[in-house]
Amino acid sequence: MKEAAKGQAPTFHPVSAPDYLPAEQLWQLQFSRLSAIVARAYERVGLFRQRMDERGLTPADVTSLADIAKLPFTVKTDLRDTYPFGLFASEMKDVVRLHASSGTTGKPIVVAYTQADVDVWASVMVRTFAACGLGRGDIIQNSYGYGLFTGGLGAHYGAEALGATVIPTSGGNTERQIMVMKDFGVTALCCTPSYFLHIVDRAAEMGIDLKELPIRAGIFGAEPWTEPMRERVEQASGVKAYDIYGLSEIIGPGVASECAEQSGLHIFEDHFYPEIIDPTSGEPLEDGQEGELVLTTLSKWAMPMIRYRTRDITYIIPERCGCGRTVRRIRRINRRSDDMFIIRGVNVFPSQIEEALLRVEGTLPHYQIILTREQGLDRMEIQVEVTAAVFSDRVRAMEDLQRNLSHSIEQILGIRSKVTLVEPHTLKRSEGKAKRLIDKRDL
Amino acid sequence: MKLNQLSVFLENKPGRLSEPCKVLAQAGINILTLSLADTQQFGILRLIVREWEQAKVELEKAGCVVNITEVVAIEVADQAGGLESVLEMIEAADINVEYIYAFTYRSGDKAIIVFRFENPDAAIETLQGKGVNVIGPVALYDRIGQ
């Protein structure tokens, strides 16, 4: 395979064939897979069976793709409520991999894969890398965290299956990452976009200009980021910055990816059937209308997810992409339908902050979370209004309060944050829902 | 025998110190003495005013967080060693001192030092027993002419 010039996509990769299926064939493939997965979930997943029974439905009622709208939703709390293995459709002896992601109350969400599932995962990651212009002959550095998190191993197996040379650096030790990038002739890097900016800054401090290095692509996911951020990244590094999308509940990375056009993310919908719904009513919306993304795993055997509500807000782009792929695109996701935010790759809910504050004082003060980004790293400041109940004349007592609050937050979230005590009535009140979060990060 | 001191929480940014002072000025309340404890993050402004109940109401109306702390005023000789001899007695009696600051006014030819003790009642009893002159609010305001 000829080596692609900087910024150009190589020729077609065979594993990407399903990306280009004619619509009729794609629908037939989706429908046959949907029938099979619904039957499997109905037989083997108690919660799904129960909800189908409540609606008086059986798998036979799914006679077309449109009938998917009859089926019950799955939500994140279902995974927590059935911790650890309650949603599995396979016996443990057929499960070859377990991964877990952080849950909001400390209990992780456990996901499972059969060998066939692992192979599908690798194949959608191959399609992801191919869409980003990579192939055999590329040297891919994988800085996503290896371990229970799906990012590291997901990208790894895909990059290997692609035929690339894979360097499993995982996260952290930025100087060594840069040394590897430079000395090993890395052509593509997988990491979070904010970590990449950190690498760019650190490299500049080390006197290394990324534009001089062979690296030509960045495969960025696990957190939201915007067009202005992409421009900054590309200008600073000479690297083409691609957005990828995934979530552990569905498979991990590899659910959707940008292509050379960098205009929306192609969902590998022969495996992950997308719907957009109105988040309040649950009613399906048309392509082009914005709403909550719902995904159904058409081929995941160990832990099928039927109509999983992702809480991500986007719309399906109706127009065909210039790259020729027929699998539909979603507009890049930069916000969620609930309050959750992501800091340093960790999901955080303001309710967790509240819990931490309550733990220390027993009363819930007015608070506000302020997110900033300094030198590529996310920082969180929590401003807490001092009330008469907690105000002490003794400096040490106030400092202890500050420290205890910070410590409590660190215990619950695992993230260090700065707690600032502020005067009462300085934090803006709002009508109805309190604006708990001020995100000053230039995503 | 104890004085009621006001403590006000201040964020460490410009204008926060003048705010409570402005409130008191507008209410016609004279600050007899004050002390500012500061950290990098915040400050605690401690005030002695005669009309402390009214002051608390006014400050809280203006949105300040206010505490009342009982402190003890002690007369010491206004000369080298005046404070030191009292401190020796306090330390010898194993009384825990949180902080101290001086009054701006003199009481005759004596200086007045404000003490916050961990246990003010016990401290007063012990110190009076050793002949230290603890001065209560009535006598204090009279002597400083306020």
Boltz contact constraints between the chains, C-beta under 6 A:
constraints:
  - contact:
      token1: [A, 386]
      token2: [B, 9]
      max_distance: 6.0
  - contact:
      token1: [A, 386]
      token2: [B, 65]
      max_distance: 6.0
  - contact:
      token1: [A, 388]
      token2: [B, 65]
      max_distance: 6.0
  - contact:
      token1: [A, 391]
      token2: [B, 9]
      max_distance: 6.0
  - contact:
      token1: [A, 391]
      token2: [B, 65]
      max_distance: 6.0
  - contact:
      token1: [A, 391]
      token2: [B, 67]
      max_distance: 6.0
  - contact:
      token1: [A, 393]
      token2: [B, 7]
      max_distance: 6.0
  - contact:
      token1: [A, 393]
      token2: [B, 67]
      max_distance: 6.0
  - contact:
      token1: [A, 393]
      token2: [B, 69]
      max_distance: 6.0
  - contact:
      token1: [A, 395]
      token2: [B, 37]
      max_distance: 6.0
  - contact:
      token1: [A, 421]
      token2: [B, 42]
      max_distance: 6.0
  - contact:
      token1: [A, 422]
      token2: [B, 11]
      max_distance: 6.0
  - contact:
      token1: [A, 423]
      token2: [B, 11]
      max_distance: 6.0
  - contact:
      token1: [A, 424]
      token2: [B, 63]
      max_distance: 6.0
  - contact:
      token1: [A, 424]
      token2: [B, 65]
      max_distance: 6.0
  - contact:
      token1: [A, 425]
      token2: [B, 63]
      max_distance: 6.0
